[in-house]
């Protein structure tokens, strides 16, 4: 039964999230913490931190970790917990796979149609809202960011805008600034 719940939950998250992993975080948090009660807020924050540090998209990494954690916490064996990981990961990726296949079929024919352009332009602010919601939901007292981090963030935006540096240079400069300030 838990496998069906995991699959359905993460399939729906994958189906109704536009904008990638960060946009997915608020939906994942709502479903696994509030709706199902599989994990608590602190564990979710830890999962997000680990998901950011591991290679790959954060939404998929989170689904993988949560699928494992839910079954491990229920007393399942290591093998069954790994199957839970696979189930959540497969379910969250499957809708995107299906949607991309369908879009490939219709994109060339409809790309210049005004309704299609309207749908795409409507998805942009919705995506921004989902990413903003994820950021706000992670802004908890245990994730407090001090003023030095805000300064580094603002400096990175200004540098990116004025100097047109690439992301690797900005990350490197941010790391150096972090070492100096902390």
Backbone as JSON Lines, residues from 0, in Angstrom:
{"i":0,"aa":"X","n":[0.82,-1.21,0.0],"ca":[0.0,0.0,0.0],"c":[0.86,1.26,0.0]}
{"i":1,"aa":"X","n":[1.95,1.25,0.79],"ca":[2.81,2.43,0.86],"c":[3.46,2.71,-0.49]}
{"i":2,"aa":"X","n":[3.76,1.66,-1.25],"ca":[4.35,1.87,-2.57],"c":[3.37,2.59,-3.5]}
{"i":3,"aa":"X","n":[2.1,2.21,-3.43],"ca":[1.08,2.88,-4.25],"c":[0.93,4.33,-3.84]}
{"i":4,"aa":"X","n":[0.94,4.58,-2.52],"ca":[0.84,5.96,-2.04],"c":[2.05,6.79,-2.46]}
{"i":5,"aa":"X","n":[3.25,6.21,-2.32],"ca":[4.46,6.9,-2.76],"c":[4.39,7.22,-4.25]}
{"i":6,"aa":"X","n":[4.02,6.21,-5.03],"ca":[3.96,6.41,-6.48],"c":[2.96,7.5,-6.84]}
{"i":7,"aa":"X","n":[1.76,7.4,-6.32],"ca":[0.72,8.38,-6.67],"c":[1.11,9.78,-6.21]}
{"i":8,"aa":"X","n":[1.62,9.91,-5.0],"ca":[2.02,11.21,-4.47],"c":[3.08,11.85,-5.35]}
{"i":9,"aa":"X","n":[4.14,11.12,-5.64],"ca":[5.23,11.71,-6.42],"c":[4.89,11.82,-7.9]}
{"i":10,"aa":"X","n":[4.02,10.97,-8.41],"ca":[3.55,11.13,-9.78],"c":[2.78,12.44,-9.93]}
{"i":11,"aa":"X","n":[1.89,12.72,-8.98],"ca":[1.12,13.96,-9.03],"c":[2.02,15.18,-8.84]}
{"i":12,"aa":"X","n":[3.0,15.07,-7.97],"ca":[3.96,16.17,-7.8],"c":[4.68,16.42,-9.12]}
{"i":13,"aa":"X","n":[5.15,15.36,-9.76],"ca":[5.82,15.5,-11.04],"c":[4.9,16.03,-12.13]}
{"i":14,"aa":"X","n":[3.64,15.65,-12.06],"ca":[2.67,16.07,-13.08],"c":[2.34,17.56,-12.98]}
{"i":15,"aa":"X","n":[2.22,18.07,-11.77],"ca":[1.73,19.44,-11.59],"c":[2.8,20.45,-11.23]}
{"i":16,"aa":"X","n":[4.05,20.08,-11.4],"ca":[5.12,21.03,-11.11],"c":[5.78,21.43,-12.42]}
{"i":17,"aa":"X","n":[5.81,22.73,-12.66],"ca":[6.49,23.29,-13.82],"c":[7.61,24.16,-13.27]}
{"i":18,"aa":"X","n":[8.82,23.98,-13.77],"ca":[9.91,24.85,-13.36],"c":[11.05,24.15,-12.67]}
{"i":19,"aa":"X","n":[11.02,22.85,-12.57],"ca":[12.17,22.14,-12.02],"c":[12.07,21.84,-10.54]}
{"i":20,"aa":"X","n":[13.19,21.39,-10.02],"ca":[13.25,20.88,-8.66],"c":[12.91,21.87,-7.57]}
{"i":21,"aa":"X","n":[13.4,23.1,-7.69],"ca":[13.12,24.08,-6.63],"c":[11.64,24.42,-6.59]}
{"i":22,"aa":"X","n":[11.01,24.46,-7.74],"ca":[9.56,24.7,-7.77],"c":[8.81,23.52,-7.16]}
{"i":23,"aa":"X","n":[9.41,22.35,-7.23],"ca":[8.8,21.13,-6.72],"c":[8.85,21.04,-5.19]}
{"i":24,"aa":"X","n":[9.8,21.71,-4.58],"ca":[10.03,21.55,-3.13],"c":[8.82,21.88,-2.27]}
{"i":25,"aa":"X","n":[8.11,22.94,-2.59],"ca":[6.96,23.3,-1.76],"c":[5.86,22.25,-1.86]}
{"i":26,"aa":"X","n":[5.67,21.69,-3.04],"ca":[4.67,20.62,-3.19],"c":[5.11,19.35,-2.46]}
{"i":27,"aa":"X","n":[6.38,19.02,-2.57],"ca":[6.89,17.84,-1.87],"c":[6.72,18.02,-0.37]}
{"i":28,"aa":"X","n":[7.1,19.19,0.13],"ca":[6.99,19.44,1.57],"c":[5.54,19.33,2.03]}
{"i":29,"aa":"X","n":[4.62,19.94,1.3],"ca":[3.21,19.87,1.68],"c":[2.72,18.43,1.73]}
{"i":30,"aa":"X","n":[3.05,17.66,0.71],"ca":[2.55,16.29,0.63],"c":[3.17,15.37,1.69]}
{"i":31,"aa":"X","n":[4.49,15.4,1.82],"ca":[5.14,14.42,2.7],"c":[5.12,14.83,4.16]}
{"i":32,"aa":"X","n":[5.05,16.14,4.44],"ca":[5.04,16.6,5.83],"c":[3.6,16.83,6.31]}
{"i":33,"aa":"X","n":[2.83,17.62,5.58],"ca":[1.5,18.02,6.03],"c":[0.4,16.99,5.72]}
{"i":34,"aa":"X","n":[0.35,16.53,4.49],"ca":[-0.74,15.65,4.09],"c":[-0.55,14.23,4.63]}
{"i":35,"aa":"X","n":[0.6,13.63,4.35],"ca":[0.82,12.23,4.74],"c":[1.51,12.08,6.09]}
{"i":36,"aa":"X","n":[2.24,13.1,6.54],"ca":[2.94,13.01,7.82],"c":[4.05,11.97,7.84]}
{"i":37,"aa":"X","n":[4.64,11.71,6.67],"ca":[5.69,10.7,6.59],"c":[6.97,11.15,7.29]}
{"i":38,"aa":"X","n":[7.27,12.46,7.2],"ca":[8.46,13.01,7.85],"c":[8.08,14.35,8.48]}
{"i":39,"aa":"X","n":[8.95,14.88,9.34],"ca":[8.68,16.18,9.96],"c":[9.46,17.28,9.23]}
{"i":40,"aa":"X","n":[9.22,18.53,9.64],"ca":[9.85,19.68,8.97],"c":[11.37,19.64,9.07]}
{"i":41,"aa":"X","n":[11.89,19.25,10.22],"ca":[13.33,19.21,10.39],"c":[13.97,18.18,9.47]}
{"i":42,"aa":"X","n":[13.37,17.02,9.38],"ca":[13.88,15.98,8.48],"c":[13.79,16.45,7.03]}
{"i":43,"aa":"X","n":[12.71,17.14,6.69],"ca":[12.58,17.66,5.33],"c":[13.69,18.65,5.02]}
{"i":44,"aa":"X","n":[13.99,19.53,5.97],"ca":[15.07,20.49,5.78],"c":[16.4,19.77,5.57]}
{"i":45,"aa":"X","n":[16.64,18.72,6.34],"ca":[17.86,17.92,6.18],"c":[17.9,17.27,4.79]}
{"i":46,"aa":"X","n":[16.76,16.77,4.35],"ca":[16.69,16.13,3.03],"c":[17.01,17.14,1.94]}
{"i":47,"aa":"X","n":[16.48,18.35,2.06],"ca":[16.77,19.39,1.08],"c":[18.26,19.72,1.06]}
{"i":48,"aa":"X","n":[18.87,19.81,2.24],"ca":[20.3,20.11,2.32],"c":[21.13,19.02,1.64]}
{"i":49,"aa":"X","n":[20.81,17.77,1.92],"ca":[21.54,16.66,1.31],"c":[21.28,16.62,-0.19]}
{"i":50,"aa":"X","n":[20.05,16.9,-0.59],"ca":[19.69,16.88,-2.01],"c":[20.41,17.97,-2.8]}
{"i":51,"aa":"X","n":[20.71,19.08,-2.15],"ca":[21.44,20.16,-2.81],"c":[22.91,19.79,-2.97]}
{"i":52,"aa":"X","n":[23.43,19.01,-2.03],"ca":[24.86,18.68,-2.07],"c":[25.17,17.52,-3.02]}
{"i":53,"aa":"X","n":[24.19,16.71,-3.33],"ca":[24.44,15.57,-4.2],"c":[24.2,15.94,-5.65]}
{"i":54,"aa":"X","n":[24.92,15.31,-6.56],"ca":[24.74,15.64,-7.98],"c":[23.33,15.28,-8.46]}
{"i":55,"aa":"X","n":[22.81,16.1,-9.33],"ca":[21.49,15.83,-9.91],"c":[20.47,16.86,-9.5]}
{"i":56,"aa":"X","n":[19.31,16.8,-10.11],"ca":[18.23,17.75,-9.8],"c":[17.72,17.57,-8.38]}
{"i":57,"aa":"X","n":[17.49,18.67,-7.7],"ca":[17.1,18.63,-6.29],"c":[15.75,17.95,-6.07]}
{"i":58,"aa":"X","n":[14.82,18.12,-6.98],"ca":[13.51,17.47,-6.83],"c":[13.61,15.96,-6.9]}
{"i":59,"aa":"X","n":[14.42,15.48,-7.84],"ca":[14.6,14.04,-7.99],"c":[15.39,13.49,-6.8]}
{"i":60,"aa":"X","n":[16.43,14.19,-6.4],"ca":[17.21,13.76,-5.23],"c":[16.33,13.7,-3.98]}
{"i":61,"aa":"X","n":[15.47,14.69,-3.81],"ca":[14.58,14.71,-2.65],"c":[13.61,13.53,-2.7]}
{"i":62,"aa":"X","n":[13.05,13.26,-3.86],"ca":[12.13,12.14,-4.0],"c":[12.83,10.83,-3.66]}
{"i":63,"aa":"X","n":[14.05,10.68,-4.14],"ca":[14.82,9.46,-3.87],"c":[15.04,9.28,-2.37]}
{"i":64,"aa":"X","n":[15.49,10.34,-1.73],"ca":[15.78,10.29,-0.3],"c":[14.5,10.04,0.51]}
{"i":65,"aa":"X","n":[13.43,10.73,0.16],"ca":[12.17,10.57,0.89],"c":[11.61,9.17,0.7]}
{"i":66,"aa":"X","n":[11.67,8.63,-0.51],"ca":[11.19,7.27,-0.75],"c":[11.91,6.27,0.13]}
{"i":67,"aa":"X","n":[13.2,6.46,0.28],"ca":[13.98,5.58,1.15],"c":[13.61,5.81,2.62]}
{"i":68,"aa":"X","n":[13.57,7.06,3.02],"ca":[13.35,7.43,4.43],"c":[11.98,6.95,4.93]}
{"i":69,"aa":"X","n":[10.97,7.09,4.12],"ca":[9.61,6.69,4.52],"c":[9.57,5.2,4.86]}
{"i":70,"aa":"X","n":[10.17,4.39,4.01],"ca":[10.15,2.95,4.25],"c":[11.11,2.54,5.36]}
{"i":71,"aa":"X","n":[12.26,3.18,5.43],"ca":[13.22,2.85,6.48],"c":[12.64,3.17,7.85]}
{"i":72,"aa":"X","n":[11.95,4.3,7.96],"ca":[11.35,4.7,9.25],"c":[10.18,3.78,9.64]}
{"i":73,"aa":"X","n":[9.57,3.14,8.67],"ca":[8.47,2.23,9.0],"c":[8.97,0.84,9.38]}
{"i":74,"aa":"X","n":[10.29,0.67,9.39],"ca":[10.87,-0.6,9.81],"c":[11.13,-1.58,8.68]}
{"i":75,"aa":"X","n":[11.04,-1.12,7.44],"ca":[11.27,-2.0,6.3],"c":[12.75,-2.34,6.18]}
{"i":76,"aa":"X","n":[13.04,-3.41,5.47],"ca":[14.42,-3.82,5.26],"c":[15.13,-2.84,4.33]}
{"i":77,"aa":"X","n":[16.43,-2.97,4.25],"ca":[17.24,-2.11,3.38],"c":[16.79,-2.24,1.92]}
{"i":78,"aa":"X","n":[16.56,-3.46,1.48],"ca":[16.14,-3.7,0.1],"c":[14.79,-3.05,-0.19]}
{"i":79,"aa":"X","n":[13.85,-3.2,0.71],"ca":[12.52,-2.62,0.52],"c":[12.6,-1.09,0.54]}
{"i":80,"aa":"X","n":[13.46,-0.54,1.4],"ca":[13.65,0.91,1.44],"c":[14.22,1.42,0.13]}
{"i":81,"aa":"X","n":[15.14,0.66,-0.46],"ca":[15.7,1.03,-1.76],"c":[14.61,0.97,-2.84]}
{"i":82,"aa":"X","n":[13.72,0.0,-2.75],"ca":[12.58,-0.05,-3.68],"c":[11.68,1.17,-3.51]}
{"i":83,"aa":"X","n":[11.52,1.65,-2.27],"ca":[10.77,2.87,-2.03],"c":[11.43,4.06,-2.69]}
{"i":84,"aa":"X","n":[12.75,4.1,-2.63],"ca":[13.53,5.15,-3.3],"c":[13.29,5.12,-4.8]}
{"i":85,"aa":"X","n":[13.38,3.92,-5.36],"ca":[13.16,3.76,-6.79],"c":[11.74,4.17,-7.18]}
{"i":86,"aa":"X","n":[10.77,3.78,-6.38],"ca":[9.37,4.08,-6.67],"c":[9.13,5.59,-6.72]}
{"i":87,"aa":"X","n":[9.59,6.31,-5.7],"ca":[9.39,7.76,-5.65],"c":[10.13,8.46,-6.79]}
{"i":88,"aa":"X","n":[11.34,8.02,-7.07],"ca":[12.13,8.63,-8.14],"c":[11.48,8.4,-9.5]}
{"i":89,"aa":"X","n":[11.09,7.17,-9.78],"ca":[10.45,6.84,-11.04],"c":[9.15,7.62,-11.21]}
{"i":90,"aa":"X","n":[8.38,7.71,-10.13],"ca":[7.09,8.39,-10.2],"c":[7.24,9.88,-10.45]}
{"i":91,"aa":"X","n":[8.23,10.52,-9.86],"ca":[8.38,11.96,-10.03],"c":[8.93,12.31,-11.42]}
{"i":92,"aa":"X","n":[9.66,11.39,-12.04],"ca":[10.24,11.63,-13.37],"c":[9.28,11.26,-14.5]}
{"i":93,"aa":"X","n":[8.45,10.27,-14.27],"ca":[7.56,9.75,-15.32],"c":[6.68,10.81,-15.99]}
{"i":94,"aa":"X","n":[6.02,11.71,-15.25],"ca":[5.19,12.71,-15.94],"c":[5.99,13.61,-16.88]}
{"i":95,"aa":"X","n":[7.18,14.02,-16.46],"ca":[8.01,14.86,-17.32],"c":[8.39,14.12,-18.59]}
{"i":96,"aa":"X","n":[8.72,12.87,-18.46],"ca":[9.07,12.05,-19.62],"c":[7.9,11.98,-20.6]}
{"i":97,"aa":"X","n":[6.72,11.72,-20.08],"ca":[5.53,11.63,-20.92],"c":[5.21,12.97,-21.56]}
{"i":98,"aa":"X","n":[5.28,14.04,-20.79],"ca":[4.97,15.37,-21.31],"c":[5.95,15.78,-22.4]}
{"i":99,"aa":"X","n":[7.24,15.52,-22.2],"ca":[8.24,15.88,-23.21],"c":[8.0,15.08,-24.5]}
{"i":100,"aa":"X","n":[7.67,13.81,-24.36],"ca":[7.36,13.03,-25.56],"c":[6.17,13.62,-26.32]}
{"i":101,"aa":"X","n":[5.14,14.0,-25.59],"ca":[3.96,14.59,-26.24],"c":[4.28,15.95,-26.84]}
{"i":102,"aa":"X","n":[5.04,16.77,-26.12],"ca":[5.39,18.09,-26.64],"c":[6.25,18.0,-27.89]}
{"i":103,"aa":"X","n":[7.12,17.02,-27.94],"ca":[7.94,16.84,-29.15],"c":[7.06,16.58,-30.37]}
{"i":104,"aa":"X","n":[5.97,15.88,-30.13],"ca":[5.06,15.56,-31.24],"c":[4.29,16.79,-31.74]}
{"i":105,"aa":"X","n":[3.95,17.7,-30.84],"ca":[3.08,18.81,-31.23],"c":[3.8,20.16,-31.34]}
{"i":106,"aa":"X","n":[5.02,20.27,-30.84],"ca":[5.68,21.57,-30.78],"c":[5.84,22.22,-32.15]}
{"i":107,"aa":"X","n":[6.38,21.5,-33.1],"ca":[6.62,22.1,-34.42],"c":[5.35,22.62,-35.07]}
{"i":108,"aa":"X","n":[4.25,21.91,-34.84],"ca":[3.01,22.32,-35.47],"c":[2.38,23.52,-34.76]}
{"i":109,"aa":"X","n":[2.53,23.63,-33.42],"ca":[1.81,24.63,-32.65],"c":[2.68,25.76,-32.09]}
{"i":110,"aa":"X","n":[3.98,25.76,-32.33],"ca":[4.86,26.72,-31.68],"c":[4.54,28.19,-31.99]}
{"i":111,"aa":"X","n":[3.95,28.47,-33.12],"ca":[3.62,29.86,-33.47],"c":[2.17,30.22,-33.18]}
{"i":112,"aa":"X","n":[1.4,29.32,-32.66],"ca":[-0.02,29.57,-32.37],"c":[-0.14,30.46,-31.13]}
{"i":113,"aa":"X","n":[-1.05,31.43,-31.16],"ca":[-1.18,32.4,-30.08],"c":[-1.61,31.75,-28.75]}
{"i":114,"aa":"X","n":[-2.41,30.72,-28.79],"ca":[-2.83,30.05,-27.55],"c":[-1.64,29.33,-26.91]}
{"i":115,"aa":"X","n":[-0.85,28.66,-27.72],"ca":[0.33,27.97,-27.22],"c":[1.31,28.96,-26.6]}
{"i":116,"aa":"X","n":[1.52,30.1,-27.27],"ca":[2.41,31.13,-26.73],"c":[1.84,31.69,-25.43]}
{"i":117,"aa":"X","n":[0.51,31.84,-25.36],"ca":[-0.13,32.34,-24.15],"c":[0.04,31.39,-22.97]}
{"i":118,"aa":"X","n":[-0.09,30.1,-23.23],"ca":[0.1,29.11,-22.16],"c":[1.52,29.18,-21.64]}
{"i":119,"aa":"X","n":[2.5,29.22,-22.54],"ca":[3.89,29.29,-22.11],"c":[4.19,30.57,-21.33]}
{"i":120,"aa":"X","n":[3.62,31.69,-21.76],"ca":[3.87,32.94,-21.03],"c":[3.18,32.93,-19.67]}
{"i":121,"aa":"X","n":[2.09,32.2,-19.53],"ca":[1.43,32.08,-18.23],"c":[2.18,31.17,-17.27]}
{"i":122,"aa":"X","n":[2.93,30.23,-17.81],"ca":[3.7,29.31,-16.96],"c":[4.9,29.99,-16.3]}
{"i":123,"aa":"X","n":[5.44,31.03,-16.92],"ca":[6.61,31.7,-16.36],"c":[6.35,32.29,-14.98]}
{"i":124,"aa":"X","n":[5.29,33.12,-14.79],"ca":[5.06,33.64,-13.44],"c":[4.64,32.56,-12.44]}
{"i":125,"aa":"X","n":[3.96,31.52,-12.93],"ca":[3.58,30.42,-12.03],"c":[4.83,29.71,-11.53]}
{"i":126,"aa":"X","n":[5.79,29.51,-12.4],"ca":[7.06,28.89,-12.01],"c":[7.8,29.74,-11.0]}
{"i":127,"aa":"X","n":[7.85,31.03,-11.25],"ca":[8.5,31.94,-10.31],"c":[7.81,31.89,-8.94]}
{"i":128,"aa":"X","n":[6.5,31.82,-8.94],"ca":[5.76,31.73,-7.68],"c":[6.06,30.44,-6.92]}
{"i":129,"aa":"X","n":[6.16,29.32,-7.64],"ca":[6.48,28.05,-6.99],"c":[7.89,28.07,-6.4]}
{"i":130,"aa":"X","n":[8.84,28.65,-7.13],"ca":[10.21,28.73,-6.62],"c":[10.25,29.66,-5.41]}
{"i":131,"aa":"X","n":[9.53,30.78,-5.46],"ca":[9.46,31.69,-4.31],"c":[8.83,31.03,-3.09]}
{"i":132,"aa":"X","n":[7.79,30.24,-3.32],"ca":[7.15,29.51,-2.22],"c":[8.12,28.54,-1.58]}
{"i":133,"aa":"X","n":[8.92,27.86,-2.41],"ca":[9.92,26.94,-1.87],"c":[10.94,27.68,-1.02]}
{"i":134,"aa":"X","n":[11.37,28.84,-1.48],"ca":[12.33,29.63,-0.71],"c":[11.74,30.08,0.62]}
{"i":135,"aa":"X","n":[10.5,30.54,0.59],"ca":[9.86,30.99,1.83],"c":[9.6,29.84,2.79]}
{"i":136,"aa":"X","n":[9.24,28.68,2.27],"ca":[8.96,27.55,3.16],"c":[10.23,27.04,3.83]}
{"i":137,"aa":"X","n":[11.37,27.29,3.22],"ca":[12.64,26.88,3.83],"c":[13.21,27.96,4.76]}
{"i":138,"aa":"X","n":[12.6,29.13,4.78],"ca":[13.07,30.22,5.64],"c":[12.49,30.05,7.04]}
{"i":139,"aa":"X","n":[13.01,29.1,7.74],"ca":[12.57,28.8,9.1],"c":[13.66,29.21,10.08]}
{"i":140,"aa":"X","n":[13.35,29.29,11.37],"ca":[14.37,29.7,12.34],"c":[15.63,28.84,12.31]}
{"i":141,"aa":"X","n":[15.49,27.54,12.03],"ca":[16.69,26.71,11.99],"c":[17.52,26.92,10.73]}
{"i":142,"aa":"X","n":[16.95,27.59,9.74],"ca":[17.67,27.91,8.51],"c":[17.99,29.4,8.41]}
{"i":143,"aa":"X","n":[18.1,30.07,9.53],"ca":[18.31,31.52,9.54],"c":[19.58,31.88,8.79]}
{"i":144,"aa":"X","n":[19.47,32.88,7.93],"ca":[20.61,33.36,7.17],"c":[21.0,34.72,7.73]}
{"i":145,"aa":"X","n":[22.27,34.88,8.04],"ca":[22.72,36.14,8.62],"c":[22.97,37.2,7.55]}
{"i":146,"aa":"X","n":[23.27,38.39,7.99],"ca":[23.42,39.54,7.09],"c":[24.58,39.37,6.12]}
{"i":147,"aa":"X","n":[25.62,38.64,6.49],"ca":[26.77,38.44,5.6],"c":[26.35,37.67,4.35]}
{"i":148,"aa":"X","n":[25.48,36.71,4.52],"ca":[25.01,35.93,3.38],"c":[24.2,36.79,2.42]}
{"i":149,"aa":"X","n":[23.4,37.7,2.98],"ca":[22.64,38.61,2.12],"c":[23.57,39.52,1.33]}
{"i":150,"aa":"X","n":[24.63,39.98,1.97],"ca":[25.6,40.85,1.28],"c":[26.25,40.09,0.12]}
{"i":151,"aa":"X","n":[26.65,38.84,0.37],"ca":[27.26,38.03,-0.68],"c":[26.27,37.82,-1.83]}
{"i":152,"aa":"X","n":[25.01,37.56,-1.5],"ca":[23.98,37.35,-2.52],"c":[23.77,38.61,-3.36]}
{"i":153,"aa":"X","n":[23.64,39.73,-2.72],"ca":[23.44,41.0,-3.45],"c":[24.66,41.32,-4.31]}
{"i":154,"aa":"X","n":[25.85,41.12,-3.75],"ca":[27.08,41.37,-4.52],"c":[27.15,40.45,-5.74]}
{"i":155,"aa":"X","n":[26.71,39.22,-5.57],"ca":[26.72,38.27,-6.69],"c":[25.77,38.72,-7.8]}
{"i":156,"aa":"X","n":[24.58,39.19,-7.42],"ca":[23.63,39.68,-8.43],"c":[24.18,40.9,-9.16]}
{"i":157,"aa":"X","n":[24.75,41.83,-8.4],"ca":[25.31,43.04,-9.01],"c":[26.47,42.69,-9.94]}
{"i":158,"aa":"X","n":[27.35,41.81,-9.47],"ca":[28.49,41.4,-10.29],"c":[28.01,40.68,-11.55]}
{"i":159,"aa":"X","n":[27.05,39.83,-11.41],"ca":[26.52,39.1,-12.55],"c":[25.91,40.05,-13.57]}
{"i":160,"aa":"X","n":[25.19,41.05,-13.08],"ca":[24.53,42.0,-13.96],"c":[25.53,42.94,-14.64]}
{"i":161,"aa":"X","n":[26.47,43.48,-13.86],"ca":[27.39,44.48,-14.4],"c":[28.56,43.87,-15.18]}
{"i":162,"aa":"X","n":[29.09,42.78,-14.71],"ca":[30.3,42.21,-15.31],"c":[30.02,41.08,-16.28]}
{"i":163,"aa":"X","n":[28.81,40.56,-16.28],"ca":[28.42,39.46,-17.17],"c":[29.35,38.25,-17.01]}
{"i":164,"aa":"X","n":[29.7,37.95,-15.75],"ca":[30.51,36.77,-15.46],"c":[29.65,35.52,-15.53]}
{"i":165,"aa":"X","n":[30.29,34.4,-15.77],"ca":[29.59,33.13,-15.81],"c":[29.29,32.62,-14.41]}
{"i":166,"aa":"X","n":[28.45,31.59,-14.3],"ca":[28.06,31.07,-12.98],"c":[29.24,30.5,-12.19]}
{"i":167,"aa":"X","n":[30.23,29.89,-12.87],"ca":[31.36,29.33,-12.14],"c":[32.19,30.43,-11.48]}
{"i":168,"aa":"X","n":[32.37,31.54,-12.19],"ca":[33.12,32.66,-11.62],"c":[32.37,33.25,-10.42]}
{"i":169,"aa":"X","n":[31.06,33.39,-10.54],"ca":[30.25,33.93,-9.44],"c":[30.31,33.0,-8.22]}
{"i":170,"aa":"X","n":[30.21,31.7,-8.45],"ca":[30.29,30.74,-7.34],"c":[31.67,30.81,-6.7]}
{"i":171,"aa":"X","n":[32.71,30.88,-7.5],"ca":[34.07,30.99,-6.96],"c":[34.27,32.25,-6.15]}
{"i":172,"aa":"X","n":[33.79,33.38,-6.67],"ca":[33.89,34.64,-5.92],"c":[33.08,34.59,-4.64]}
{"i":173,"aa":"X","n":[31.91,33.96,-4.69],"ca":[31.09,33.81,-3.48],"c":[31.79,32.96,-2.43]}
{"i":174,"aa":"X","n":[32.48,31.93,-2.88],"ca":[33.22,31.07,-1.94],"c":[34.35,31.84,-1.29]}
{"i":175,"aa":"X","n":[35.07,32.63,-2.08],"ca":[36.16,33.45,-1.52],"c":[35.6,34.47,-0.55]}
{"i":176,"aa":"X","n":[34.51,35.13,-0.91],"ca":[33.89,36.1,-0.01],"c":[33.42,35.44,1.28]}
{"i":177,"aa":"X","n":[32.86,34.25,1.17],"ca":[32.43,33.51,2.36],"c":[33.59,33.17,3.27]}
{"i":178,"aa":"X","n":[34.71,32.76,2.68],"ca":[35.89,32.46,3.49],"c":[36.42,33.71,4.2]}
{"i":179,"aa":"X","n":[36.39,34.82,3.51],"ca":[36.89,36.07,4.1],"c":[35.96,36.57,5.2]}
{"i":180,"aa":"X","n":[34.64,36.56,4.95],"ca":[33.68,37.09,5.92],"c":[33.45,36.19,7.13]}
{"i":181,"aa":"X","n":[33.66,34.91,6.97],"ca":[33.37,34.0,8.07],"c":[34.66,33.51,8.64]}
